[in-house]
């Protein structure tokens, strides 16, 4: 068996185990309030880091100004509770217009 296949199988089993343990321990384990707050904050920080990485970088370098501007437009539209198709089209449209104007 290839090492890559073995790693994929181990990660799959681990992911499945995490999915099973969550509901099994839901009512049995009580976390302190401070720990719940820290876990909530950690989730937000992780999502913001993923968003920033995806919005600002491409191939290890800066992605250009059009992509972050599109993400910003999409974020503002989502914050203003625009319908999902409007958010997607607004973000893609603004990035496309900026790229067409020469701001790659």
N, CA, C and O atoms as a printed pandas DataFrame, in Angstrom:
     atom_number atom_name residue_name chain_id  residue_number  x_coord  y_coord  z_coord
0              1         N          UNK        A               1    0.853   -1.182    0.000
1              2        CA          UNK        A               1    0.000    0.000    0.000
2              3         C          UNK        A               1    0.897    1.243    0.000
3              4         O          UNK        A               1    1.908    1.303    0.700
4              5         N          UNK        A               2    0.508    2.204   -0.784
5              6        CA          UNK        A               2    1.219    3.466   -0.915
6              7         C          UNK        A               2    1.113    4.264    0.394
7              8         O          UNK        A               2    0.098    4.187    1.087
8              9         N          UNK        A               3    2.166    5.031    0.730
9             10        CA          UNK        A               3    2.154    5.828    1.959
10            11         C          UNK        A               3    1.062    6.894    1.916
11            12         O          UNK        A               3    0.454    7.195    2.943
12            13         N          UNK        A               4    0.809    7.461    0.752
13            14        CA          UNK        A               4   -0.231    8.479    0.624
14            15         C          UNK        A               4   -1.605    7.898    0.918
15            16         O          UNK        A               4   -2.424    8.530    1.586
16            17         N          UNK        A               5   -1.856    6.699    0.418
17            18        CA          UNK        A               5   -3.135    6.043    0.674
18            19         C          UNK        A               5   -3.279    5.732    2.162
19            20         O          UNK        A               5   -4.368    5.868    2.719
20            21         N          UNK        A               6   -2.199    5.320    2.802
21            22        CA          UNK        A               6   -2.241    5.029    4.238
22            23         C          UNK        A               6   -2.562    6.281    5.041
23            24         O          UNK        A               6   -3.367    6.236    5.971
24            25         N          UNK        A               7   -1.937    7.394    4.686
25            26        CA          UNK        A               7   -2.204    8.653    5.393
26            27         C          UNK        A               7   -3.660    9.074    5.189
27            28         O          UNK        A               7   -4.314    9.513    6.135
28            29         N          UNK        A               8   -4.165    8.947    3.979
29            30        CA          UNK        A               8   -5.561    9.304    3.702
30            31         C          UNK        A               8   -6.508    8.427    4.527
31            32         O          UNK        A               8   -7.492    8.926    5.074
32            33         N          UNK        A               9   -6.221    7.137    4.620
33            34        CA          UNK        A               9   -7.072    6.244    5.403
34            35         C          UNK        A               9   -7.031    6.583    6.888
35            36         O          UNK        A               9   -8.064    6.571    7.558
36            37         N          UNK        A              10   -5.847    6.883    7.402
37            38        CA          UNK        A              10   -5.732    7.259    8.824
38            39         C          UNK        A              10   -6.519    8.536    9.097
39            40         O          UNK        A              10   -7.238    8.616   10.094
40            41         N          UNK        A              11   -6.393    9.530    8.228
41            42        CA          UNK        A              11   -7.145   10.774    8.416
42            43         C          UNK        A              11   -8.647   10.544    8.303
43            44         O          UNK        A              11   -9.424   11.161    9.031
44            45         N          UNK        A              12   -9.059    9.669    7.404
45            46        CA          UNK        A              12  -10.487    9.361    7.263
46            47         C          UNK        A              12  -11.021    8.704    8.521
47            48         O          UNK        A              12  -12.096    9.060    9.002
48            49         N          UNK        A              13  -10.273    7.740    9.058
49            50        CA          UNK        A              13  -10.711    7.059   10.288
50            51         C          UNK        A              13  -10.747    8.040   11.449
51            52         O          UNK        A              13  -11.679    8.011   12.254
52            53         N          UNK        A              14   -9.744    8.911   11.546
53            54        CA          UNK        A              14   -9.729    9.912   12.615
54            55         C          UNK        A              14  -10.890   10.870   12.519
55            56         O          UNK        A              14  -11.500   11.212   13.533
56            57         N          UNK        A              15  -11.203   11.309   11.317
57            58        CA          UNK        A              15  -12.337   12.207   11.119
58            59         C          UNK        A              15  -13.644   11.523   11.519
59            60         O          UNK        A              15  -14.487   12.118   12.191
60            61         N          UNK        A              16  -13.800   10.282   11.103
61            62        CA          UNK        A              16  -15.011    9.537   11.451
62            63         C          UNK        A              16  -15.112    9.344   12.966
63            64         O          UNK        A              16  -16.200    9.438   13.534
64            65         N          UNK        A              17  -13.978    9.076   13.618
65            66        CA          UNK        A              17  -13.971    8.910   15.076
66            67         C          UNK        A              17  -14.398   10.198   15.774
67            68         O          UNK        A              17  -15.174   10.159   16.729
68            69         N          UNK        A              18  -13.891   11.346   15.298
69            70        CA          UNK        A              18  -14.304   12.622   15.874
70            71         C          UNK        A              18  -15.803   12.837   15.714
71            72         O          UNK        A              18  -16.460   13.341   16.625
72            73         N          UNK        A              19  -16.343   12.458   14.564
73            74        CA          UNK        A              19  -17.777   12.622   14.330
74            75         C          UNK        A              19  -18.600   11.730   15.261
75            76         O          UNK        A              19  -19.689   12.119   15.683
76            77         N          UNK        A              20  -18.096   10.552   15.581
77            78        CA          UNK        A              20  -18.821    9.653   16.479
78            79         C          UNK        A              20  -18.712   10.088   17.935
79            80         O          UNK        A              20  -19.677    9.970   18.691
80            81         N          UNK        A              21  -17.549   10.589   18.334
81            82        CA          UNK        A              21  -17.321   10.955   19.727
82            83         C          UNK        A              21  -18.147   12.167   20.126
83            84         O          UNK        A              21  -18.611   12.247   21.263
84            85         N          UNK        A              22  -18.342   13.119   19.204
85            86        CA          UNK        A              22  -19.100   14.329   19.536
86            87         C          UNK        A              22  -20.483   14.037   20.081
87            88         O          UNK        A              22  -20.775   14.430   21.210
88            89         N          UNK        A              23  -21.355   13.362   19.330
89            90        CA          UNK        A              23  -22.682   13.060   19.862
90            91         C          UNK        A              23  -22.655   12.100   21.049
91            92         O          UNK        A              23  -23.515   12.187   21.925
92            93         N          UNK        A              24  -21.695   11.196   21.094
93            94        CA          UNK        A              24  -21.629   10.227   22.197
94            95         C          UNK        A              24  -21.314   10.909   23.522
95            96         O          UNK        A              24  -21.825   10.496   24.562
96            97         N          UNK        A              25  -20.482   11.946   23.501
97            98        CA          UNK        A              25  -20.081   12.619   24.741
98            99         C          UNK        A              25  -20.824   13.929   24.978
99           100         O          UNK        A              25  -20.499   14.661   25.912
100          101         N          UNK        A              26  -21.797   14.227   24.163
101          102        CA          UNK        A              26  -22.467   15.523   24.234
102          103         C          UNK        A              26  -23.033   15.826   25.627
103          104         O          UNK        A              26  -22.785   16.909   26.157
104          105         N          UNK        A              27  -23.756   14.937   26.209
105          106        CA          UNK        A              27  -24.372   15.203   27.503
106          107         C          UNK        A              27  -23.513   14.802   28.690
107          108         O          UNK        A              27  -23.861   15.116   29.828
108          109         N          UNK        A              28  -22.413   14.124   28.456
109          110        CA          UNK        A              28  -21.602   13.574   29.543
110          111         C          UNK        A              28  -20.442   14.469   29.966
111          112         O          UNK        A              28  -19.989   14.387   31.108
112          113         N          UNK        A              29  -19.959   15.311   29.078
113          114        CA          UNK        A              29  -18.799   16.145   29.375
114          115         C          UNK        A              29  -19.242   17.595   29.444
115          116         O          UNK        A              29  -19.843   18.113   28.503
116          117         N          UNK        A              30  -18.948   18.245   30.549
117          118        CA          UNK        A              30  -19.269   19.652   30.738
118          119         C          UNK        A              30  -17.985   20.466   30.707
119          120         O          UNK        A              30  -17.072   20.232   31.499
120          121         N          UNK        A              31  -17.920   21.416   29.793
121          122        CA          UNK        A              31  -16.769   22.305   29.728
122          123         C          UNK        A              31  -17.063   23.553   30.542
123          124         O          UNK        A              31  -18.199   24.025   30.573
124          125         N          UNK        A              32  -16.040   24.089   31.202
125          126        CA          UNK        A              32  -16.241   25.352   31.926
126          127         C          UNK        A              32  -16.627   26.470   30.958
127          128         O          UNK        A              32  -16.306   26.420   29.770
128          129         N          UNK        A              33  -17.314   27.469   31.482
129          130        CA          UNK        A              33  -17.764   28.582   30.645
130          131         C          UNK        A              33  -16.597   29.273   29.944
131          132         O          UNK        A              33  -16.698   29.645   28.775
132          133         N          UNK        A              34  -15.496   29.440   30.661
133          134        CA          UNK        A              34  -14.324   30.103   30.068
134          135         C          UNK        A              34  -13.794   29.293   28.886
135          136         O          UNK        A              34  -13.393   29.872   27.876
136          137         N          UNK        A              35  -13.787   27.968   28.997
137          138        CA          UNK        A              35  -13.313   27.115   27.906
138          139         C          UNK        A              35  -14.241   27.218   26.697
139          140         O          UNK        A              35  -13.772   27.226   25.558
140          141         N          UNK        A              36  -15.542   27.294   26.929
141          142        CA          UNK        A              36  -16.483   27.444   25.825
142          143         C          UNK        A              36  -16.276   28.775   25.108
143          144         O          UNK        A              36  -16.357   28.837   23.882
144          145         N          UNK        A              37  -16.008   29.839   25.864
145          146        CA          UNK        A              37  -15.729   31.138   25.262
146          147         C          UNK        A              37  -14.456   31.091   24.426
147          148         O          UNK        A              37  -14.413   31.634   23.322
148          149         N          UNK        A              38  -13.417   30.440   24.954
149          150        CA          UNK        A              38  -12.160   30.342   24.221
150          151         C          UNK        A              38  -12.314   29.508   22.953
151          152         O          UNK        A              38  -11.723   29.839   21.925
152          153         N          UNK        A              39  -13.085   28.452   23.009
153          154        CA          UNK        A              39  -13.307   27.632   21.827
154          155         C          UNK        A              39  -14.100   28.400   20.768
155          156         O          UNK        A              39  -13.823   28.269   19.575
156          157         N          UNK        A              40  -15.073   29.191   21.187
157          158        CA          UNK        A              40  -15.822   30.016   20.237
158          159         C          UNK        A              40  -14.907   31.051   19.585
159          160         O          UNK        A              40  -14.966   31.264   18.374
160          161         N          UNK        A              41  -14.063   31.691   20.395
161          162        CA          UNK        A              41  -13.127   32.673   19.849
162          163         C          UNK        A              41  -12.127   31.998   18.909
163          164         O          UNK        A              41  -11.773   32.568   17.876
164          165         N          UNK        A              42  -11.677   30.813   19.248
165          166        CA          UNK        A              42  -10.722   30.098   18.400
166          167         C          UNK        A              42  -11.346   29.752   17.056
167          168         O          UNK        A              42  -10.668   29.810   16.030
168          169         N          UNK        A              43  -12.610   29.398   17.045
169          170        CA          UNK        A              43  -13.288   29.087   15.783
170          171         C          UNK        A              43  -13.369   30.325   14.896
171          172         O          UNK        A              43  -13.168   30.235   13.685
172          173         N          UNK        A              44  -13.660   31.467   15.487
173          174        CA          UNK        A              44  -13.743   32.710   14.720
174          175         C          UNK        A              44  -12.364   33.072   14.164
175          176         O          UNK        A              44  -12.245   33.461   13.002
176          177         N          UNK        A              45  -11.334   32.945   14.985
177          178        CA          UNK        A              45   -9.977   33.266   14.542
178          179         C          UNK        A              45   -9.557   32.349   13.398
179          180         O          UNK        A              45   -8.946   32.804   12.432
180          181         N          UNK        A              46   -9.879   31.067   13.501
181          182        CA          UNK        A              46   -9.535   30.122   12.443
182          183         C          UNK        A              46  -10.239   30.474   11.133
183          184         O          UNK        A              46   -9.620   30.444   10.069
184          185         N          UNK        A              47  -11.521   30.804   11.206
185          186        CA          UNK        A              47  -12.254   31.172    9.995
186          187         C          UNK        A              47  -11.721   32.454    9.374
187          188         O          UNK        A              47  -11.638   32.551    8.149
188          189         N          UNK        A              48  -11.362   33.432   10.182
189          190        CA          UNK        A              48  -10.807   34.684    9.657
190          191         C          UNK        A              48   -9.443   34.421    9.013
191          192         O          UNK        A              48   -9.129   35.000    7.973
192          193         N          UNK        A              49   -8.636   33.556    9.622
193          194        CA          UNK        A              49   -7.337   33.230    9.039
194          195         C          UNK        A              49   -7.495   32.528    7.694
195          196         O          UNK        A              49   -6.757   32.814    6.752
196          197         N          UNK        A              50   -8.449   31.617    7.604
197          198        CA          UNK        A              50   -8.702   30.945    6.325
198          199         C          UNK        A              50   -9.205   31.931    5.276
199          200         O          UNK        A              50   -8.799   31.864    4.116
200          201         N          UNK        A              51  -10.077   32.836    5.675
201          202        CA          UNK        A              51  -10.586   33.849    4.754
202          203         C          UNK        A              51   -9.452   34.744    4.268
203          204         O          UNK        A              51   -9.350   35.021    3.073
204          205         N          UNK        A              52   -8.607   35.194    5.178
205          206        CA          UNK        A              52   -7.508   36.078    4.799
206          207         C          UNK        A              52   -6.528   35.374    3.874
207          208         O          UNK        A              52   -6.052   35.968    2.907
208          209         N          UNK        A              53   -6.225   34.129    4.160
209          210        CA          UNK        A              53   -5.301   33.380    3.315
210          211         C          UNK        A              53   -5.880   33.197    1.918
211          212         O          UNK        A              53   -5.177   33.373    0.923
212          213         N          UNK        A              54   -7.146   32.847    1.842
213          214        CA          UNK        A              54   -7.774   32.646    0.542
214          215         C          UNK        A              54   -7.974   33.931   -0.230
215          216         O          UNK        A              54   -7.927   33.931   -1.461
216          217         N          UNK        A              55   -8.195   35.021    0.474
217          218        CA          UNK        A              55   -8.486   36.288   -0.191
218          219         C          UNK        A              55   -7.226   37.042   -0.604
219          220         O          UNK        A              55   -7.244   37.797   -1.576
220          221         N          UNK        A              56   -6.149   36.844    0.120
221          222        CA          UNK        A              56   -4.974   37.677   -0.112
222          223         C          UNK        A              56   -3.824   36.979   -0.822
223          224         O          UNK        A              56   -2.952   37.657   -1.366
224          225         N          UNK        A              57   -3.788   35.654   -0.839
225          226        CA          UNK        A              57   -2.634   34.967   -1.400
226          227         C          UNK        A              57   -3.030   34.039   -2.533
227          228         O          UNK        A              57   -4.147   33.526   -2.599
228          229         N          UNK        A              58   -2.058   33.845   -3.429
229          230        CA          UNK        A              58   -2.214   32.885   -4.512
230          231         C          UNK        A              58   -0.819   32.398   -4.883
231          232         O          UNK        A              58    0.036   33.191   -5.279
232          233         N          UNK        A              59   -0.595   31.120   -4.758
233          234        CA          UNK        A              59    0.705   30.567   -5.097
234          235         C          UNK        A              59    1.834   31.082   -4.220
235          236         O          UNK        A              59    2.966   31.198   -4.689
236          237         N          UNK        A              60    1.561   31.387   -2.981
237          238        CA          UNK        A              60    2.582   31.859   -2.053
238          239         C          UNK        A              60    2.858   33.346   -2.127
239          240         O          UNK        A              60    3.709   33.845   -1.391
240          241         N          UNK        A              61    2.172   34.060   -2.983
241          242        CA          UNK        A              61    2.382   35.503   -3.096
242          243         C          UNK        A              61    1.065   36.250   -3.014
243          244         O          UNK        A              61    0.000   35.658   -2.836
244          245         N          UNK        A              62    1.164   37.565   -3.148
245          246        CA          UNK        A              62   -0.024   38.414   -3.072
246          247         C          UNK        A              62   -0.904   38.161   -4.289
247          248         O          UNK        A              62   -0.398   38.058   -5.407
248          249         N          UNK        A              63   -2.201   38.062   -4.085
249          250        CA          UNK        A              63   -3.142   37.722   -5.159
250          251         C          UNK        A              63   -3.523   38.916   -6.016
251          252         O          UNK        A              63   -4.180   38.735   -7.041
252          253         N          UNK        A              64   -3.147   40.107   -5.647
253          254        CA          UNK        A              64   -3.564   41.304   -6.370
254          255         C          UNK        A              64   -4.718   41.970   -5.645
255          256         O          UNK        A              64   -5.243   41.439   -4.666
256          257         N          UNK        A              65   -5.104   43.128   -6.131
257          258        CA          UNK        A              65   -6.120   43.911   -5.424
258          259         C          UNK        A              65   -7.548   43.527   -5.780
259          260         O          UNK        A              65   -8.464   43.829   -5.014
260          261         N          UNK        A              66   -7.767   42.882   -6.897
261          262        CA          UNK        A              66   -9.133   42.572   -7.324
262          263         C          UNK        A              66   -9.787   41.540   -6.414
263          264         O          UNK        A              66  -10.952   41.693   -6.047
264          265         N          UNK        A              67   -9.061   40.503   -6.047
265          266        CA          UNK        A              67   -9.655   39.456   -5.203
266          267         C          UNK        A              67  -10.036   39.970   -3.815
267          268         O          UNK        A              67  -11.169   39.751   -3.387
268          269         N          UNK        A              68   -9.121   40.656   -3.084
269          270        CA          UNK        A              68   -9.549   41.177   -1.775
270          271         C          UNK        A              68  -10.697   42.166   -1.868
271          272         O          UNK        A              68  -11.554   42.210   -0.986
272          273         N          UNK        A              69  -10.719   42.959   -2.932
273          274        CA          UNK        A              69  -11.829   43.897   -3.100
274          275         C          UNK        A              69  -13.137   43.149   -3.335
275          276         O          UNK        A              69  -14.177   43.542   -2.806
276          277         N          UNK        A              70  -13.096   42.079   -4.119
277          278        CA          UNK        A              70  -14.291   41.262   -4.328
278          279         C          UNK        A              70  -14.769   40.617   -3.048
279          280         O          UNK        A              70  -15.970   40.566   -2.782
280          281         N          UNK        A              71  -13.829   40.121   -2.248
281          282        CA          UNK        A              71  -14.192   39.526   -0.956
282          283         C          UNK        A              71  -14.808   40.585   -0.045
283          284         O          UNK        A              71  -15.776   40.317    0.666
284          285         N          UNK        A              72  -14.245   41.770   -0.072
285          286        CA          UNK        A              72  -14.791   42.859    0.746
286          287         C          UNK        A              72  -16.212   43.214    0.312
287          288         O          UNK        A              72  -17.090   43.393    1.156
288          289         N          UNK        A              73  -16.442   43.317   -0.984
289          290        CA          UNK        A              73  -17.789   43.618   -1.493
290          291         C          UNK        A              73  -18.758   42.511   -1.080
291          292         O          UNK        A              73  -19.864   42.789   -0.618
292          293         N          UNK        A              74  -18.338   41.257   -1.247
293          294        CA          UNK        A              74  -19.186   40.139   -0.834
294          295         C          UNK        A              74  -19.478   40.153    0.663
295          296         O          UNK        A              74  -20.598   39.865    1.085
296          297         N          UNK        A              75  -18.471   40.487    1.459
297          298        CA          UNK        A              75  -18.667   40.563    2.904
298          299         C          UNK        A              75  -19.641   41.653    3.304
299          300         O          UNK        A              75  -20.482   41.456    4.181
300          301         N          UNK        A              76  -19.523   42.807    2.657
301          302        CA          UNK        A              76  -20.441   43.909    2.968
302          303         C          UNK        A              76  -21.863   43.543    2.560
303          304         O          UNK        A              76  -22.813   43.810    3.296
304          305         N          UNK        A              77  -22.009   42.931    1.383
305          306        CA          UNK        A              77  -23.352   42.531    0.946
306          307         C          UNK        A              77  -23.948   41.475    1.884
307          308         O          UNK        A              77  -25.137   41.523    2.201
308          309         N          UNK        A              78  -23.126   40.530    2.322
309          310        CA          UNK        A              78  -23.623   39.512    3.265
310          311         C          UNK        A              78  -23.987   40.152    4.597
311          312         O          UNK        A              78  -24.996   39.796    5.206
312          313         N          UNK        A              79  -23.168   41.097    5.050
313          314        CA          UNK        A              79  -23.451   41.791    6.310
314          315         C          UNK        A              79  -24.754   42.580    6.222
315          316         O          UNK        A              79  -25.487   42.697    7.204
316          317         N          UNK        A              80  -25.036   43.121    5.034
317          318        CA          UNK        A              80  -26.282   43.863    4.825
318          319         C          UNK        A              80  -27.459   42.928    4.533
319          320         O          UNK        A              80  -28.556   43.384    4.211
320          321         N          UNK        A              81  -27.223   41.628    4.648
321          322        CA          UNK        A              81  -28.238   40.581    4.483
322          323         C          UNK        A              81  -28.830   40.537    3.076
323          324         O          UNK        A              81  -30.033   40.347    2.893
324          325         N          UNK        A              82  -27.958   40.718    2.094
325          326        CA          UNK        A              82  -28.396   40.567    0.703
326          327         C          UNK        A              82  -28.597   39.084    0.413
327          328         O          UNK        A              82  -27.970   38.242    1.056
328          329         N          UNK        A              83  -29.447   38.756   -0.528
329          330        CA          UNK        A              83  -29.620   37.345   -0.893
330          331         C          UNK        A              83  -28.304   36.752   -1.408
331          332         O          UNK        A              83  -27.476   37.459   -1.982
332          333         N          UNK        A              84  -28.125   35.451   -1.194
333          334        CA          UNK        A              84  -26.874   34.787   -1.535
334          335         C          UNK        A              84  -26.464   34.995   -2.996
335          336         O          UNK        A              84  -25.295   35.289   -3.248
336          337         N          UNK        A              85  -27.372   34.857   -3.972
337          338        CA          UNK        A              85  -26.941   35.099   -5.360
338          339         C          UNK        A              85  -26.435   36.523   -5.580
339          340         O          UNK        A              85  -25.523   36.736   -6.379
340          341         N          UNK        A              86  -27.011   37.490   -4.888
341          342        CA          UNK        A              86  -26.554   38.873   -5.012
342          343         C          UNK        A              86  -25.152   39.011   -4.428
343          344         O          UNK        A              86  -24.315   39.721   -4.987
344          345         N          UNK        A              87  -24.890   38.341   -3.311
345          346        CA          UNK        A              87  -23.563   38.385   -2.691
346          347         C          UNK        A              87  -22.524   37.811   -3.651
347          348         O          UNK        A              87  -21.478   38.420   -3.876
348          349         N          UNK        A              88  -22.812   36.645   -4.212
349          350        CA          UNK        A              88  -21.859   35.986   -5.108
350          351         C          UNK        A              88  -21.643   36.817   -6.370
351          352         O          UNK        A              88  -20.504   37.041   -6.781
352          353         N          UNK        A              89  -22.722   37.269   -6.976
353          354        CA          UNK        A              89  -22.591   38.058   -8.203
354          355         C          UNK        A              89  -21.923   39.405   -7.939
355          356         O          UNK        A              89  -21.153   39.888   -8.769
356          357         N          UNK        A              90  -22.209   40.004   -6.810
357          358        CA          UNK        A              90  -21.559   41.277   -6.472
358          359         C          UNK        A              90  -20.065   41.120   -6.274
359          360         O          UNK        A              90  -19.282   41.936   -6.760
360          361         N          UNK        A              91  -19.663   40.075   -5.562
361          362        CA          UNK        A              91  -18.240   39.835   -5.327
362          363         C          UNK        A              91  -17.529   39.501   -6.631
363          364         O          UNK        A              91  -16.473   40.060   -6.928
364          365         N          UNK        A              92  -18.106   38.590   -7.407
365          366        CA          UNK        A              92  -17.477   38.196   -8.668
366          367         C          UNK        A              92  -17.468   39.357   -9.658
367          368         O          UNK        A              92  -16.480   39.571  -10.360
368          369         N          UNK        A              93  -18.557   40.096   -9.712
369          370        CA          UNK        A              93  -18.640   41.221  -10.642
370          371         C          UNK        A              93  -17.649   42.320  -10.317
371          372         O          UNK        A              93  -17.009   42.867  -11.216
372          373         N          UNK        A              94  -17.517   42.648   -9.047
373          374        CA          UNK        A              94  -16.573   43.704   -8.677
374          375         C          UNK        A              94  -15.136   43.273   -8.950
375          376         O          UNK        A              94  -14.327   44.075   -9.415
376          377         N          UNK        A              95  -14.814   42.019   -8.665
377          378        CA          UNK        A              95  -13.460   41.525   -8.966
378          379         C          UNK        A              95  -13.214   41.520  -10.470
379          380         O          UNK        A              95  -12.125   41.878  -10.920
380          381         N          UNK        A              96  -14.214   41.120  -11.250
381          382        CA          UNK        A              96  -14.056   41.099  -12.709
382          383         C          UNK        A              96  -13.885   42.503  -13.264
383          384         O          UNK        A              96  -13.060   42.718  -14.152
384          385         N          UNK        A              97  -14.648   43.455  -12.761
385          386        CA          UNK        A              97  -14.516   44.827  -13.238
386          387         C          UNK        A              97  -13.140   45.402  -12.908
387          388         O          UNK        A              97  -12.536   46.099  -13.724
388          389         N          UNK        A              98  -12.652   45.104  -11.704
389          390        CA          UNK        A              98  -11.319   45.594  -11.331
390          391         C          UNK        A              98  -10.226   44.952  -12.180
391          392         O          UNK        A              98   -9.252   45.606  -12.555
392          393         N          UNK        A              99  -10.396   43.670  -12.477
393          394        CA          UNK        A              99   -9.410   43.006  -13.342
394          395         C          UNK        A              99   -9.483   43.553  -14.767
395          396         O          UNK        A              99   -8.456   43.721  -15.425
396          397         N          UNK        A             100  -10.680   43.825  -15.235
397          398        CA          UNK        A             100  -10.818   44.404  -16.573
398          399         C          UNK        A             100  -10.225   45.805  -16.647
399          400         O          UNK        A             100   -9.763   46.233  -17.705
400          401         N          UNK        A             101  -10.239   46.523  -15.518
401          402        CA          UNK        A             101   -9.668   47.859  -15.465
402          403         C          UNK        A             101   -8.147   47.833  -15.297
403          404         O          UNK        A             101   -7.496   48.878  -15.317
404          405         N          UNK        A             102   -7.594   46.643  -15.133
405          406        CA          UNK        A             102   -6.134   46.526  -15.036
406          407         C          UNK        A             102   -5.600   46.317  -13.642
407          408         O          UNK        A             102   -4.385   46.233  -13.463
408          409         N          UNK        A             103   -6.463   46.229  -12.642
409          410        CA          UNK        A             103   -6.026   45.949  -11.270
410          411         C          UNK        A             103   -6.098   44.453  -11.020
411          412         O          UNK        A             103   -7.060   43.962  -10.430
412          413         N          UNK        A             104   -5.098   43.742  -11.460
413          414        CA          UNK        A             104   -5.110   42.280  -11.286
414          415         C          UNK        A             104   -4.954   41.988   -9.878
415          416         O          UNK        A             104   -4.934   40.821   -9.488
